[in-house]
Amino acid sequence: MGGQMTERILEAQKALEEIKSYNLARVPRKEELGQAFDFRDAVEPARKIQALFGRIPAEFLSELSDNFVSTIYNQCMAYLNILCPNPEFRSAEKRESKRI
């Protein structure tokens, strides 16, 4: 197995572990965004996706083809990009309070 593939496996393992350990209580952001932009309805779908990724043992990745490892890594990163809050996204009320 080449060095580049070993690196990709390690990246995919790290991404899987990050998803598995992500605290879904952070998803709603009610205090930060207010009631109008609260993401509490996204928690249950996020929990289901987290459970799906949780079924993939990180140590199993070394047994998969390069393409499959890359696919898992790319999907992990796409999901993490959805989960991780965008610091620029704030409710209008919060934006106004920052200006004052």
KOLFI-512579 format. One line per 4 residues: for each residue x, y, z of N, C-alpha, C, O, CB. Coordinates in Angstrom, 2 decimals, always signed. Glycine has a CB too. Example, Ala and Ser with C-alpha at 12.3 -4.5 7.8 and 13.67 -1.06 7.14 Angstrom:
<rs>
+13.19/-5.69/+7.80/+12.30/-4.50/+7.80/+13.20/-3.30/+7.80/+14.24/-3.32/+8.46/+11.31/-4.47/+9.05 | +12.85/-2.25/+7.08/+13.67/-1.06/+7.14/+12.90/+0.03/+7.87/+13.41/+1.14/+8.04/+14.08/-0.60/+5.72
</rs>
This chain:
<rs>
+0.84/-1.17/+0.00/+0.00/+0.00/+0.00/+0.89/+1.24/+0.00/+1.83/+1.33/+0.79/-0.96/+0.00/+1.22 | +0.61/+2.18/-0.87/+1.43/+3.37/-1.00/+1.23/+4.34/+0.14/+0.24/+4.29/+0.87/+1.14/+4.05/-2.29 | +2.20/+5.24/+0.28/+2.14/+6.24/+1.33/+0.94/+7.15/+1.21/+0.34/+7.54/+2.21/+3.38/+7.06/+1.32 | +0.58/+7.48/-0.04/-0.57/+8.36/-0.25/-1.86/+7.68/+0.21/-2.73/+8.33/+0.80/-0.67/+8.75/-1.74
-1.98/+6.38/-0.05/-3.17/+5.66/+0.37/-3.21/+5.54/+1.89/-4.27/+5.67/+2.50/-3.23/+4.28/-0.27 | -2.07/+5.28/+2.50/-2.02/+5.19/+3.96/-2.46/+6.52/+4.57/-3.20/+6.53/+5.56/-0.58/+4.83/+4.43 | -2.01/+7.62/+3.99/-2.43/+8.94/+4.47/-3.93/+9.13/+4.32/-4.58/+9.66/+5.22/-1.68/+10.05/+3.72 | -4.50/+8.70/+3.19/-5.94/+8.84/+2.96/-6.71/+7.98/+3.96/-7.76/+8.41/+4.46/-6.30/+8.43/+1.51
-6.22/+6.80/+4.27/-6.88/+5.94/+5.26/-6.87/+6.62/+6.62/-7.88/+6.61/+7.32/-6.19/+4.54/+5.33 | -5.74/+7.20/+7.00/-5.65/+7.89/+8.28/-6.60/+9.09/+8.33/-7.23/+9.34/+9.36/-4.21/+8.35/+8.54 | -6.69/+9.82/+7.22/-7.61/+10.96/+7.16/-9.06/+10.49/+7.29/-9.85/+11.10/+8.01/-7.43/+11.74/+5.84 | -9.39/+9.41/+6.59/-10.76/+8.87/+6.64/-11.07/+8.35/+8.04/-12.18/+8.55/+8.54/-10.94/+7.75/+5.60
-10.11/+7.70/+8.68/-10.31/+7.22/+10.04/-10.56/+8.38/+10.99/-11.45/+8.32/+11.85/-9.11/+6.40/+10.51 | -9.78/+9.43/+10.84/-9.94/+10.61/+11.69/-11.31/+11.25/+11.48/-11.98/+11.62/+12.44/-8.82/+11.64/+11.41 | -11.74/+11.36/+10.21/-13.04/+11.95/+9.90/-14.18/+11.09/+10.47/-15.14/+11.63/+11.02/-13.21/+12.10/+8.38 | -14.06/+9.77/+10.35/-15.07/+8.87/+10.92/-15.16/+9.05/+12.44/-16.25/+9.14/+12.99/-14.74/+7.41/+10.58
-14.03/+9.10/+13.08/-14.02/+9.26/+14.53/-14.59/+10.61/+14.94/-15.26/+10.71/+15.97/-12.60/+9.11/+15.08 | -14.33/+11.63/+14.15/-14.88/+12.96/+14.47/-16.40/+12.94/+14.38/-17.08/+13.52/+15.22/-14.30/+14.03/+13.51 | -16.94/+12.27/+13.36/-18.39/+12.16/+13.23/-18.97/+11.36/+14.39/-19.98/+11.76/+14.98/-18.76/+11.50/+11.89 | -18.34/+10.25/+14.71/-18.85/+9.39/+15.78/-18.87/+10.11/+17.13/-19.75/+9.85/+17.95/-18.00/+8.13/+15.89
-17.94/+10.99/+17.35/-17.85/+11.67/+18.64/-18.47/+13.07/+18.64/-18.45/+13.74/+19.67/-16.41/+11.77/+19.06 | -19.03/+13.51/+17.50/-19.60/+14.85/+17.42/-20.77/+14.99/+18.37/-21.65/+14.13/+18.40/-20.04/+15.17/+15.97 | -20.79/+16.03/+19.14/-21.86/+16.29/+20.10/-23.03/+16.94/+19.36/-23.00/+18.13/+19.06/-21.36/+17.20/+21.27 | -24.06/+16.15/+19.09/-25.21/+16.65/+18.33/-26.02/+17.69/+19.09/-26.88/+18.35/+18.51/-26.09/+15.51/+17.93
-25.78/+17.84/+20.37/-26.45/+18.89/+21.15/-26.04/+20.28/+20.66/-26.71/+21.27/+20.95/-26.14/+18.73/+22.65 | -24.93/+20.35/+19.93/-24.46/+21.64/+19.39/-25.23/+22.06/+18.15/-25.13/+23.22/+17.74/-22.97/+21.55/+19.07 | -25.98/+21.16/+17.53/-26.65/+21.44/+16.25/-27.71/+22.54/+16.34/-27.70/+23.43/+15.49/-27.29/+20.19/+15.74 | -28.62/+22.55/+17.33/-29.70/+23.54/+17.30/-29.26/+25.01/+17.32/-29.85/+25.82/+16.61/-30.57/+23.30/+18.46
-28.27/+25.35/+18.10/-27.74/+26.73/+18.16/-28.81/+27.77/+18.49/-28.74/+28.90/+18.02/-27.09/+27.09/+16.84 | -29.81/+27.39/+19.31/-30.92/+28.29/+19.64/-30.43/+29.56/+20.32/-30.89/+30.65/+19.98/-31.92/+27.58/+20.53 | -29.51/+29.43/+21.26/-29.02/+30.61/+21.97/-28.28/+31.55/+21.03/-28.35/+32.77/+21.16/-28.09/+30.20/+23.13 | -27.58/+30.97/+20.08/-26.78/+31.76/+19.15/-27.62/+32.39/+18.04/-27.39/+33.53/+17.65/-25.69/+30.91/+18.55
-28.60/+31.64/+17.54/-29.35/+32.08/+16.36/-30.76/+32.57/+16.68/-31.38/+33.22/+15.84/-29.44/+30.98/+15.38 | -31.26/+32.29/+17.86/-32.61/+32.66/+18.20/-33.61/+31.60/+17.73/-33.26/+30.67/+17.00/-32.95/+34.01/+17.59 | -34.85/+31.77/+18.15/-35.91/+30.80/+17.86/-36.15/+30.64/+16.36/-36.40/+29.53/+15.89/-37.20/+31.23/+18.54 | -36.10/+31.72/+15.60/-36.44/+31.67/+14.17/-35.48/+30.81/+13.36/-35.88/+30.22/+12.35/-36.46/+33.07/+13.60
-34.21/+30.74/+13.77/-33.23/+30.00/+12.98/-32.68/+28.78/+13.71/-31.64/+28.24/+13.34/-32.09/+30.91/+12.61 | -33.37/+28.35/+14.71/-32.97/+27.19/+15.51/-32.97/+25.93/+14.63/-33.91/+25.72/+13.86/-33.92/+27.01/+16.74 | -31.94/+25.11/+14.75/-31.81/+23.90/+13.94/-32.20/+22.63/+14.70/-31.71/+21.54/+14.38/-30.38/+23.77/+13.45 | -33.08/+22.74/+15.69/-33.41/+21.56/+16.50/-34.03/+20.44/+15.66/-33.88/+19.27/+16.00/-34.36/+21.94/+17.62
-34.74/+20.78/+14.59/-35.34/+19.74/+13.75/-34.30/+18.96/+12.96/-34.60/+17.90/+12.40/-36.34/+20.38/+12.78 | -33.08/+19.45/+12.92/-32.01/+18.75/+12.21/-31.31/+17.71/+13.08/-30.52/+16.92/+12.57/-31.00/+19.74/+11.69 | -31.59/+17.71/+14.37/-30.87/+16.81/+15.28/-31.17/+15.35/+14.98/-30.24/+14.54/+14.89/-31.24/+17.12/+16.73 | -32.43/+14.99/+14.82/-32.78/+13.58/+14.58/-32.19/+13.05/+13.26/-31.61/+11.97/+13.26/-34.30/+13.41/+14.58
-32.33/+13.78/+12.14/-31.67/+13.30/+10.92/-30.15/+13.21/+11.08/-29.52/+12.29/+10.55/-32.00/+14.21/+9.75 | -29.56/+14.15/+11.80/-28.11/+14.12/+12.03/-27.74/+12.90/+12.88/-26.70/+12.28/+12.64/-27.65/+15.42/+12.73 | -28.57/+12.57/+13.85/-28.31/+11.40/+14.68/-28.34/+10.11/+13.84/-27.53/+9.21/+14.05/-29.35/+11.31/+15.82 | -29.27/+10.04/+12.90/-29.37/+8.86/+12.03/-28.13/+8.73/+11.13/-27.62/+7.63/+10.93/-30.64/+8.93/+11.16
-27.66/+9.85/+10.61/-26.46/+9.82/+9.77/-25.25/+9.46/+10.61/-24.39/+8.69/+10.18/-26.24/+11.19/+9.06 | -25.18/+10.01/+11.81/-24.08/+9.69/+12.72/-24.09/+8.18/+13.02/-23.03/+7.55/+13.05/-24.19/+10.51/+14.04 | -25.26/+7.61/+13.25/-25.37/+6.17/+13.52/-24.93/+5.35/+12.31/-24.30/+4.31/+12.46/-26.82/+5.81/+13.92 | -25.26/+5.81/+11.12/-24.84/+5.11/+9.90/-23.32/+5.09/+9.79/-22.73/+4.04/+9.55/-25.47/+5.78/+8.65
-22.69/+6.24/+9.96/-21.22/+6.29/+9.94/-20.63/+5.48/+11.10/-19.54/+4.92/+10.98/-20.72/+7.75/+10.01 | -21.37/+5.42/+12.21/-20.90/+4.66/+13.36/-20.80/+3.17/+13.11/-20.12/+2.45/+13.84/-21.81/+4.90/+14.51 | -21.47/+2.70/+12.09/-21.42/+1.27/+11.74/-20.16/+0.90/+10.97/-19.90/-0.28/+10.74/-22.65/+0.89/+10.93 | -19.40/+1.88/+10.56/-18.18/+1.63/+9.80/-17.00/+1.63/+10.77/-16.63/+2.68/+11.28/-17.97/+2.69/+8.66
-16.42/+0.46/+11.04/-15.26/+0.44/+11.93/-14.06/+1.12/+11.25/-13.70/+0.75/+10.13/-14.90/-1.02/+12.33 | -13.46/+2.09/+11.91/-12.34/+2.83/+11.31/-11.20/+1.91/+10.91/-10.55/+2.14/+9.89/-11.84/+3.88/+12.29 | -10.95/+0.87/+11.70/-9.85/-0.05/+11.39/-10.14/-0.89/+10.13/-9.22/-1.49/+9.57/-9.58/-0.97/+12.58 | -11.38/-0.95/+9.70/-11.78/-1.70/+8.51/-11.36/-1.00/+7.21/-11.28/-1.64/+6.16/-13.29/-1.91/+8.53
-11.10/+0.29/+7.28/-10.80/+1.06/+6.07/-9.58/+0.54/+5.32/-9.52/+0.64/+4.09/-10.57/+2.51/+6.43 | -8.62/-0.01/+6.03/-7.42/-0.50/+5.36/-7.71/-1.72/+4.49/-6.88/-2.11/+3.67/-6.35/-0.85/+6.39 | -8.87/-2.33/+4.67/-9.26/-3.50/+3.87/-10.00/-3.10/+2.58/-10.27/-3.95/+1.73/-10.14/-4.42/+4.70 | -10.32/-1.84/+2.45/-11.12/-1.38/+1.31/-10.25/-0.88/+0.17/-9.07/-0.58/+0.35/-12.08/-0.29/+1.75
-10.87/-0.80/-1.01/-10.16/-0.27/-2.17/-9.92/+1.24/-2.01/-10.60/+1.90/-1.22/-10.95/-0.55/-3.47 | -8.97/+1.76/-2.75/-8.65/+3.19/-2.72/-9.90/+4.03/-2.99/-10.16/+5.01/-2.30/-7.56/+3.52/-3.74 | -10.66/+3.63/-4.01/-11.86/+4.40/-4.38/-12.89/+4.41/-3.26/-13.51/+5.44/-3.01/-12.48/+3.82/-5.65 | -13.07/+3.29/-2.60/-14.05/+3.21/-1.53/-13.61/+4.05/-0.33/-14.44/+4.73/+0.27/-14.26/+1.76/-1.12
-12.34/+4.01/+0.01/-11.82/+4.83/+1.11/-12.01/+6.31/+0.78/-12.42/+7.09/+1.63/-10.31/+4.51/+1.38 | -11.71/+6.68/-0.45/-11.88/+8.07/-0.87/-13.34/+8.50/-0.79/-13.65/+9.61/-0.38/-11.35/+8.27/-2.30 | -14.23/+7.61/-1.19/-15.66/+7.91/-1.13/-16.10/+8.12/+0.32/-16.82/+9.07/+0.62/-16.48/+6.78/-1.78 | -15.68/+7.23/+1.20/-16.04/+7.37/+2.61/-15.48/+8.67/+3.17/-16.18/+9.40/+3.88/-15.52/+6.16/+3.44
-14.23/+8.96/+2.86/-13.60/+10.20/+3.34/-14.38/+11.42/+2.83/-14.70/+12.33/+3.60/-12.12/+10.27/+2.89 | -14.68/+11.44/+1.54/-15.39/+12.59/+0.96/-16.77/+12.77/+1.58/-17.20/+13.90/+1.82/-15.51/+12.42/-0.56 | -17.47/+11.67/+1.83/-18.79/+11.77/+2.44/-18.70/+12.23/+3.89/-19.53/+13.00/+4.36/-19.51/+10.41/+2.36 | -17.69/+11.75/+4.59/-17.47/+12.23/+5.97/-17.23/+13.73/+5.99/-17.83/+14.44/+6.80/-16.26/+11.50/+6.61
-16.38/+14.20/+5.11/-16.06/+15.62/+5.09/-17.28/+16.45/+4.70/-17.49/+17.53/+5.25/-14.91/+15.89/+4.12 | -18.08/+15.96/+3.76/-19.30/+16.68/+3.36/-20.26/+16.79/+4.55/-20.84/+17.84/+4.79/-19.99/+15.98/+2.16 | -20.41/+15.70/+5.28/-21.29/+15.69/+6.44/-20.77/+16.62/+7.54/-21.53/+17.37/+8.14/-21.45/+14.27/+6.98 | -19.48/+16.57/+7.79/-18.90/+17.45/+8.80/-19.05/+18.92/+8.42/-19.24/+19.77/+9.29/-17.42/+17.11/+9.01
-18.96/+19.23/+7.14/-19.16/+20.61/+6.69/-20.59/+21.08/+6.96/-20.82/+22.26/+7.20/-18.84/+20.74/+5.21 | -21.53/+20.15/+6.91/-22.92/+20.50/+7.22/-23.08/+20.69/+8.73/-23.75/+21.62/+9.17/-23.90/+19.41/+6.70 | -22.48/+19.81/+9.49/-22.62/+19.86/+10.95/-21.95/+21.06/+11.59/-22.52/+21.69/+12.48/-22.07/+18.63/+11.56 | -20.77/+21.36/+11.14/-19.99/+22.43/+11.78/-20.61/+23.78/+11.43/-20.79/+24.10/+10.26/-18.51/+22.37/+11.33
-20.93/+24.56/+12.45/-21.61/+25.83/+12.21/-20.77/+26.82/+11.42/-19.56/+26.93/+11.60/-22.01/+26.44/+13.52 | -21.45/+27.54/+10.55/-20.83/+28.62/+9.80/-20.79/+29.84/+10.71/-21.85/+30.36/+11.07/-21.60/+28.91/+8.45 | -19.61/+30.31/+11.08/-19.54/+31.44/+12.02/-20.13/+32.73/+11.45/-20.45/+33.65/+12.21/-18.10/+31.69/+12.42 | -20.27/+32.83/+10.14/-20.82/+34.03/+9.53/-22.35/+34.05/+9.55/-22.96/+35.10/+9.38/-20.33/+34.16/+8.10
-22.97/+32.87/+9.77/-24.42/+32.80/+9.77/-24.96/+33.18/+11.14/-24.72/+32.48/+12.13/-24.90/+31.39/+9.37 | -25.69/+34.28/+11.19/-26.33/+34.74/+12.41/-27.71/+35.25/+12.05/-27.95/+35.64/+10.90/-25.48/+35.86/+13.13 | -28.60/+35.25/+12.99/-29.92/+35.83/+12.74/-29.75/+37.33/+12.56/-28.74/+37.90/+12.98/-30.92/+35.50/+13.90 | -30.73/+37.97/+11.95/-30.68/+39.43/+11.75/-30.59/+40.14/+13.09/-29.90/+41.14/+13.22/-31.92/+39.92/+10.96
-31.29/+39.61/+14.07/-31.26/+40.21/+15.40/-29.85/+40.18/+15.98/-29.40/+41.16/+16.58/-32.23/+39.48/+16.34 | -29.17/+39.09/+15.81/-27.80/+38.95/+16.32/-26.85/+39.87/+15.55/-25.95/+40.47/+16.13/-27.32/+37.48/+16.23 | -27.07/+39.99/+14.23/-26.22/+40.89/+13.42/-26.38/+42.32/+13.88/-25.40/+43.05/+13.99/-26.57/+40.77/+11.92 | -27.62/+42.73/+14.16/-27.89/+44.10/+14.61/-27.22/+44.37/+15.95/-26.65/+45.44/+16.15/-29.39/+44.35/+14.72
-27.28/+43.40/+16.87/-26.68/+43.61/+18.18/-25.17/+43.72/+18.08/-24.55/+44.38/+18.91/-27.05/+42.48/+19.12 | -24.56/+43.07/+17.08/-23.11/+43.16/+16.90/-22.71/+44.55/+16.42/-21.60/+45.02/+16.70/-22.61/+42.09/+15.89 | -23.61/+45.22/+15.69/-23.30/+46.55/+15.14/-23.34/+47.64/+16.21/-22.66/+48.66/+16.11/-24.28/+46.89/+14.03 | -24.14/+47.40/+17.22/-24.33/+48.44/+18.26/-23.16/+48.51/+19.18/-23.15/+49.32/+20.11/-25.60/+48.18/+19.06
</rs>
